[in-house]
Amino acid sequence: MRLARRGAADLVVVASLDMLSDTDAGMVAVLGLLVRSGARLWAVADGIDTADPIGRALVSSLLGGAV
């Protein structure tokens, strides 16, 4: 996450979205950080990959349409 904060990460891979944070608010904050930094997110078990339109739409909906 330090690399993503600096804009130096191209891809963040997690087992599932719930690994991003212990709280929903924290998960939204991390997702926002990844979107702002331009990093791709791949949540393997959830089948979410922001490299594809469905993954981007899902993350956008979690962020309240802010993407």
Jmol script that loads the backbone (N, CA, C; Angstrom):
load data "model"
ATOM      1  N   MET A   1       0.820  -1.180   0.000  1.00  0.00           N
ATOM      2  CA  MET A   1       0.000   0.000   0.000  1.00  0.00           C
ATOM      3  C   MET A   1       0.875   1.259   0.000  1.00  0.00           C
ATOM      4  N   ARG A   2       2.060   1.155   0.603  1.00  0.00           N
ATOM      5  CA  ARG A   2       2.958   2.313   0.550  1.00  0.00           C
ATOM      6  C   ARG A   2       3.296   2.668  -0.895  1.00  0.00           C
ATOM      7  N   LEU A   3       3.527   1.650  -1.707  1.00  0.00           N
ATOM      8  CA  LEU A   3       3.850   1.894  -3.118  1.00  0.00           C
ATOM      9  C   LEU A   3       2.662   2.515  -3.842  1.00  0.00           C
ATOM     10  N   ALA A   4       1.470   2.053  -3.547  1.00  0.00           N
ATOM     11  CA  ALA A   4       0.270   2.622  -4.174  1.00  0.00           C
ATOM     12  C   ALA A   4       0.100   4.081  -3.770  1.00  0.00           C
ATOM     13  N   ARG A   5       0.332   4.381  -2.488  1.00  0.00           N
ATOM     14  CA  ARG A   5       0.225   5.773  -2.024  1.00  0.00           C
ATOM     15  C   ARG A   5       1.161   6.696  -2.795  1.00  0.00           C
ATOM     16  N   ARG A   6       2.333   6.189  -3.139  1.00  0.00           N
ATOM     17  CA  ARG A   6       3.306   6.998  -3.878  1.00  0.00           C
ATOM     18  C   ARG A   6       3.083   6.952  -5.382  1.00  0.00           C
ATOM     19  N   GLY A   7       2.096   6.163  -5.818  1.00  0.00           N
ATOM     20  CA  GLY A   7       1.842   6.030  -7.246  1.00  0.00           C
ATOM     21  C   GLY A   7       2.841   5.123  -7.937  1.00  0.00           C
ATOM     22  N   ALA A   8       3.524   4.285  -7.146  1.00  0.00           N
ATOM     23  CA  ALA A   8       4.563   3.423  -7.700  1.00  0.00           C
ATOM     24  C   ALA A   8       4.108   1.976  -7.870  1.00  0.00           C
ATOM     25  N   ALA A   9       2.828   1.698  -7.619  1.00  0.00           N
ATOM     26  CA  ALA A   9       2.312   0.329  -7.782  1.00  0.00           C
ATOM     27  C   ALA A   9       1.374   0.287  -8.978  1.00  0.00           C
ATOM     28  N   ASP A  10       1.578  -0.683  -9.839  1.00  0.00           N
ATOM     29  CA  ASP A  10       0.694  -0.859 -10.984  1.00  0.00           C
ATOM     30  C   ASP A  10      -0.420  -1.847 -10.681  1.00  0.00           C
ATOM     31  N   LEU A  11      -0.165  -2.786  -9.771  1.00  0.00           N
ATOM     32  CA  LEU A  11      -1.110  -3.856  -9.481  1.00  0.00           C
ATOM     33  C   LEU A  11      -1.064  -4.199  -8.005  1.00  0.00           C
ATOM     34  N   VAL A  12      -2.247  -4.326  -7.403  1.00  0.00           N
ATOM     35  CA  VAL A  12      -2.369  -4.802  -6.023  1.00  0.00           C
ATOM     36  C   VAL A  12      -3.218  -6.068  -6.083  1.00  0.00           C
ATOM     37  N   VAL A  13      -2.679  -7.170  -5.580  1.00  0.00           N
ATOM     38  CA  VAL A  13      -3.384  -8.450  -5.582  1.00  0.00           C
ATOM     39  C   VAL A  13      -3.707  -8.819  -4.136  1.00  0.00           C
ATOM     40  N   VAL A  14      -4.990  -9.125  -3.887  1.00  0.00           N
ATOM     41  CA  VAL A  14      -5.420  -9.588  -2.573  1.00  0.00           C
ATOM     42  C   VAL A  14      -6.246 -10.859  -2.769  1.00  0.00           C
ATOM     43  N   ALA A  15      -6.317 -11.667  -1.726  1.00  0.00           N
ATOM     44  CA  ALA A  15      -7.123 -12.884  -1.809  1.00  0.00           C
ATOM     45  C   ALA A  15      -8.596 -12.527  -1.987  1.00  0.00           C
ATOM     46  N   SER A  16      -9.077 -11.543  -1.237  1.00  0.00           N
ATOM     47  CA  SER A  16     -10.457 -11.075  -1.352  1.00  0.00           C
ATOM     48  C   SER A  16     -10.533  -9.630  -0.871  1.00  0.00           C
ATOM     49  N   LEU A  17     -11.629  -8.960  -1.220  1.00  0.00           N
ATOM     50  CA  LEU A  17     -11.778  -7.545  -0.852  1.00  0.00           C
ATOM     51  C   LEU A  17     -11.713  -7.325   0.650  1.00  0.00           C
ATOM     52  N   ASP A  18     -12.205  -8.279   1.432  1.00  0.00           N
ATOM     53  CA  ASP A  18     -12.196  -8.073   2.879  1.00  0.00           C
ATOM     54  C   ASP A  18     -10.790  -8.057   3.465  1.00  0.00           C
ATOM     55  N   MET A  19      -9.788  -8.408   2.672  1.00  0.00           N
ATOM     56  CA  MET A  19      -8.398  -8.323   3.129  1.00  0.00           C
ATOM     57  C   MET A  19      -7.849  -6.895   3.046  1.00  0.00           C
ATOM     58  N   LEU A  20      -8.587  -5.994   2.408  1.00  0.00           N
ATOM     59  CA  LEU A  20      -8.116  -4.615   2.284  1.00  0.00           C
ATOM     60  C   LEU A  20      -8.191  -3.862   3.611  1.00  0.00           C
ATOM     61  N   SER A  21      -9.186  -4.204   4.437  1.00  0.00           N
ATOM     62  CA  SER A  21      -9.369  -3.500   5.702  1.00  0.00           C
ATOM     63  C   SER A  21     -10.312  -4.285   6.597  1.00  0.00           C
ATOM     64  N   ASP A  22     -10.279  -3.967   7.885  1.00  0.00           N
ATOM     65  CA  ASP A  22     -11.172  -4.613   8.848  1.00  0.00           C
ATOM     66  C   ASP A  22     -12.572  -4.013   8.836  1.00  0.00           C
ATOM     67  N   THR A  23     -12.717  -2.801   8.286  1.00  0.00           N
ATOM     68  CA  THR A  23     -14.013  -2.122   8.293  1.00  0.00           C
ATOM     69  C   THR A  23     -14.422  -1.740   6.874  1.00  0.00           C
ATOM     70  N   ASP A  24     -15.724  -1.545   6.691  1.00  0.00           N
ATOM     71  CA  ASP A  24     -16.206  -1.105   5.377  1.00  0.00           C
ATOM     72  C   ASP A  24     -15.646   0.263   5.021  1.00  0.00           C
ATOM     73  N   ALA A  25     -15.611   1.158   5.999  1.00  0.00           N
ATOM     74  CA  ALA A  25     -15.077   2.501   5.746  1.00  0.00           C
ATOM     75  C   ALA A  25     -13.608   2.433   5.342  1.00  0.00           C
ATOM     76  N   GLY A  26     -12.848   1.565   5.984  1.00  0.00           N
ATOM     77  CA  GLY A  26     -11.442   1.397   5.635  1.00  0.00           C
ATOM     78  C   GLY A  26     -11.279   0.825   4.247  1.00  0.00           C
ATOM     79  N   MET A  27     -12.146  -0.131   3.875  1.00  0.00           N
ATOM     80  CA  MET A  27     -12.080  -0.714   2.537  1.00  0.00           C
ATOM     81  C   MET A  27     -12.360   0.350   1.482  1.00  0.00           C
ATOM     82  N   VAL A  28     -13.355   1.191   1.730  1.00  0.00           N
ATOM     83  CA  VAL A  28     -13.675   2.259   0.783  1.00  0.00           C
ATOM     84  C   VAL A  28     -12.495   3.228   0.665  1.00  0.00           C
ATOM     85  N   ALA A  29     -11.853   3.525   1.785  1.00  0.00           N
ATOM     86  CA  ALA A  29     -10.685   4.420   1.758  1.00  0.00           C
ATOM     87  C   ALA A  29      -9.558   3.819   0.935  1.00  0.00           C
ATOM     88  N   VAL A  30      -9.301   2.526   1.103  1.00  0.00           N
ATOM     89  CA  VAL A  30      -8.233   1.850   0.345  1.00  0.00           C
ATOM     90  C   VAL A  30      -8.588   1.803  -1.134  1.00  0.00           C
ATOM     91  N   LEU A  31      -9.839   1.475  -1.441  1.00  0.00           N
ATOM     92  CA  LEU A  31     -10.258   1.461  -2.847  1.00  0.00           C
ATOM     93  C   LEU A  31     -10.087   2.833  -3.479  1.00  0.00           C
ATOM     94  N   GLY A  32     -10.455   3.876  -2.750  1.00  0.00           N
ATOM     95  CA  GLY A  32     -10.272   5.238  -3.256  1.00  0.00           C
ATOM     96  C   GLY A  32      -8.817   5.553  -3.520  1.00  0.00           C
ATOM     97  N   LEU A  33      -7.956   5.136  -2.613  1.00  0.00           N
ATOM     98  CA  LEU A  33      -6.512   5.339  -2.788  1.00  0.00           C
ATOM     99  C   LEU A  33      -6.022   4.640  -4.045  1.00  0.00           C
ATOM    100  N   LEU A  34      -6.464   3.404  -4.248  1.00  0.00           N
ATOM    101  CA  LEU A  34      -6.027   2.658  -5.434  1.00  0.00           C
ATOM    102  C   LEU A  34      -6.520   3.316  -6.715  1.00  0.00           C
ATOM    103  N   VAL A  35      -7.757   3.784  -6.702  1.00  0.00           N
ATOM    104  CA  VAL A  35      -8.303   4.460  -7.886  1.00  0.00           C
ATOM    105  C   VAL A  35      -7.514   5.734  -8.170  1.00  0.00           C
ATOM    106  N   ARG A  36      -7.274   6.532  -7.132  1.00  0.00           N
ATOM    107  CA  ARG A  36      -6.531   7.798  -7.322  1.00  0.00           C
ATOM    108  C   ARG A  36      -5.111   7.559  -7.814  1.00  0.00           C
ATOM    109  N   SER A  37      -4.497   6.470  -7.339  1.00  0.00           N
ATOM    110  CA  SER A  37      -3.109   6.194  -7.733  1.00  0.00           C
ATOM    111  C   SER A  37      -3.023   5.540  -9.106  1.00  0.00           C
ATOM    112  N   GLY A  38      -4.165   5.051  -9.609  1.00  0.00           N
ATOM    113  CA  GLY A  38      -4.165   4.400 -10.912  1.00  0.00           C
ATOM    114  C   GLY A  38      -3.754   2.938 -10.870  1.00  0.00           C
ATOM    115  N   ALA A  39      -3.671   2.378  -9.663  1.00  0.00           N
ATOM    116  CA  ALA A  39      -3.266   0.975  -9.533  1.00  0.00           C
ATOM    117  C   ALA A  39      -4.441   0.054  -9.855  1.00  0.00           C
ATOM    118  N   ARG A  40      -4.140  -1.027 -10.515  1.00  0.00           N
ATOM    119  CA  ARG A  40      -5.131  -2.062 -10.809  1.00  0.00           C
ATOM    120  C   ARG A  40      -5.308  -2.929  -9.564  1.00  0.00           C
ATOM    121  N   LEU A  41      -6.542  -3.312  -9.274  1.00  0.00           N
ATOM    122  CA  LEU A  41      -6.834  -4.194  -8.153  1.00  0.00           C
ATOM    123  C   LEU A  41      -7.327  -5.525  -8.674  1.00  0.00           C
ATOM    124  N   TRP A  42      -6.784  -6.595  -8.135  1.00  0.00           N
ATOM    125  CA  TRP A  42      -7.249  -7.937  -8.457  1.00  0.00           C
ATOM    126  C   TRP A  42      -7.539  -8.649  -7.146  1.00  0.00           C
ATOM    127  N   ALA A  43      -8.830  -8.862  -6.864  1.00  0.00           N
ATOM    128  CA  ALA A  43      -9.274  -9.622  -5.691  1.00  0.00           C
ATOM    129  C   ALA A  43      -9.607 -11.022  -6.191  1.00  0.00           C
ATOM    130  N   VAL A  44      -8.697 -11.936  -6.019  1.00  0.00           N
ATOM    131  CA  VAL A  44      -8.729 -13.244  -6.667  1.00  0.00           C
ATOM    132  C   VAL A  44     -10.003 -14.028  -6.334  1.00  0.00           C
ATOM    133  N   ALA A  45     -10.283 -14.260  -5.061  1.00  0.00           N
ATOM    134  CA  ALA A  45     -11.429 -15.094  -4.674  1.00  0.00           C
ATOM    135  C   ALA A  45     -12.757 -14.464  -5.059  1.00  0.00           C
ATOM    136  N   ASP A  46     -12.798 -13.130  -5.105  1.00  0.00           N
ATOM    137  CA  ASP A  46     -14.040 -12.428  -5.448  1.00  0.00           C
ATOM    138  C   ASP A  46     -14.228 -12.297  -6.955  1.00  0.00           C
ATOM    139  N   GLY A  47     -13.177 -12.598  -7.705  1.00  0.00           N
ATOM    140  CA  GLY A  47     -13.264 -12.470  -9.155  1.00  0.00           C
ATOM    141  C   GLY A  47     -13.358 -11.032  -9.619  1.00  0.00           C
ATOM    142  N   ILE A  48     -12.766 -10.126  -8.859  1.00  0.00           N
ATOM    143  CA  ILE A  48     -12.814  -8.697  -9.197  1.00  0.00           C
ATOM    144  C   ILE A  48     -11.459  -8.274  -9.735  1.00  0.00           C
ATOM    145  N   ASP A  49     -11.473  -7.703 -10.908  1.00  0.00           N
ATOM    146  CA  ASP A  49     -10.257  -7.196 -11.542  1.00  0.00           C
ATOM    147  C   ASP A  49     -10.623  -5.860 -12.179  1.00  0.00           C
ATOM    148  N   THR A  50     -10.023  -4.793 -11.690  1.00  0.00           N
ATOM    149  CA  THR A  50     -10.366  -3.465 -12.208  1.00  0.00           C
ATOM    150  C   THR A  50      -9.797  -3.214 -13.593  1.00  0.00           C
ATOM    151  N   ALA A  51      -9.124  -4.217 -14.158  1.00  0.00           N
ATOM    152  CA  ALA A  51      -8.668  -4.083 -15.541  1.00  0.00           C
ATOM    153  C   ALA A  51      -9.824  -4.298 -16.510  1.00  0.00           C
ATOM    154  N   ASP A  52     -10.927  -4.878 -16.025  1.00  0.00           N
ATOM    155  CA  ASP A  52     -12.068  -5.081 -16.914  1.00  0.00           C
ATOM    156  C   ASP A  52     -13.233  -4.166 -16.497  1.00  0.00           C
ATOM    157  N   PRO A  53     -14.145  -3.883 -17.408  1.00  0.00           N
ATOM    158  CA  PRO A  53     -15.232  -2.937 -17.136  1.00  0.00           C
ATOM    159  C   PRO A  53     -16.135  -3.338 -15.967  1.00  0.00           C
ATOM    160  N   ILE A  54     -16.389  -4.618 -15.801  1.00  0.00           N
ATOM    161  CA  ILE A  54     -17.251  -5.046 -14.696  1.00  0.00           C
ATOM    162  C   ILE A  54     -16.573  -4.795 -13.353  1.00  0.00           C
ATOM    163  N   GLY A  55     -15.308  -5.090 -13.258  1.00  0.00           N
ATOM    164  CA  GLY A  55     -14.563  -4.827 -12.020  1.00  0.00           C
ATOM    165  C   GLY A  55     -14.507  -3.350 -11.697  1.00  0.00           C
ATOM    166  N   ARG A  56     -14.270  -2.516 -12.721  1.00  0.00           N
ATOM    167  CA  ARG A  56     -14.259  -1.062 -12.507  1.00  0.00           C
ATOM    168  C   ARG A  56     -15.622  -0.572 -12.049  1.00  0.00           C
ATOM    169  N   ALA A  57     -16.699  -1.113 -12.655  1.00  0.00           N
ATOM    170  CA  ALA A  57     -18.049  -0.695 -12.283  1.00  0.00           C
ATOM    171  C   ALA A  57     -18.362  -1.096 -10.844  1.00  0.00           C
ATOM    172  N   LEU A  58     -17.933  -2.271 -10.433  1.00  0.00           N
ATOM    173  CA  LEU A  58     -18.177  -2.708  -9.070  1.00  0.00           C
ATOM    174  C   LEU A  58     -17.465  -1.806  -8.071  1.00  0.00           C
ATOM    175  N   VAL A  59     -16.200  -1.517  -8.332  1.00  0.00           N
ATOM    176  CA  VAL A  59     -15.453  -0.632  -7.426  1.00  0.00           C
ATOM    177  C   VAL A  59     -16.082   0.753  -7.430  1.00  0.00           C
ATOM    178  N   SER A  60     -16.510   1.228  -8.577  1.00  0.00           N
ATOM    179  CA  SER A  60     -17.177   2.521  -8.660  1.00  0.00           C
ATOM    180  C   SER A  60     -18.438   2.526  -7.801  1.00  0.00           C
ATOM    181  N   SER A  61     -19.204   1.450  -7.860  1.00  0.00           N
ATOM    182  CA  SER A  61     -20.431   1.397  -7.062  1.00  0.00           C
ATOM    183  C   SER A  61     -20.114   1.356  -5.567  1.00  0.00           C
ATOM    184  N   LEU A  62     -19.028   0.690  -5.193  1.00  0.00           N
ATOM    185  CA  LEU A  62     -18.625   0.675  -3.789  1.00  0.00           C
ATOM    186  C   LEU A  62     -18.179   2.053  -3.318  1.00  0.00           C
ATOM    187  N   LEU A  63     -17.647   2.830  -4.250  1.00  0.00           N
ATOM    188  CA  LEU A  63     -17.202   4.189  -3.914  1.00  0.00           C
ATOM    189  C   LEU A  63     -18.312   5.215  -4.101  1.00  0.00           C
ATOM    190  N   GLY A  64     -19.507   4.757  -4.354  1.00  0.00           N
ATOM    191  CA  GLY A  64     -20.627   5.682  -4.517  1.00  0.00           C
ATOM    192  C   GLY A  64     -20.625   6.361  -5.873  1.00  0.00           C
ATOM    193  N   GLY A  65     -20.077   5.700  -6.885  1.00  0.00           N
ATOM    194  CA  GLY A  65     -20.065   6.262  -8.241  1.00  0.00           C
ATOM    195  C   GLY A  65     -18.987   7.305  -8.445  1.00  0.00           C
ATOM    196  N   ALA A  66     -18.025   7.363  -7.549  1.00  0.00           N
ATOM    197  CA  ALA A  66     -16.984   8.400  -7.619  1.00  0.00           C
ATOM    198  C   ALA A  66     -15.892   8.093  -8.621  1.00  0.00           C
ATOM    199  N   VAL A  67     -15.960   6.948  -9.316  1.00  0.00           N
ATOM    200  CA  VAL A  67     -14.884   6.587 -10.265  1.00  0.00           C
ATOM    201  C   VAL A  67     -15.298   6.955 -11.670  1.00  0.00           C
TER     202      VAL A  67
END
end "model"
wireframe off; spacefill off
backbone 0.3
color backbone group
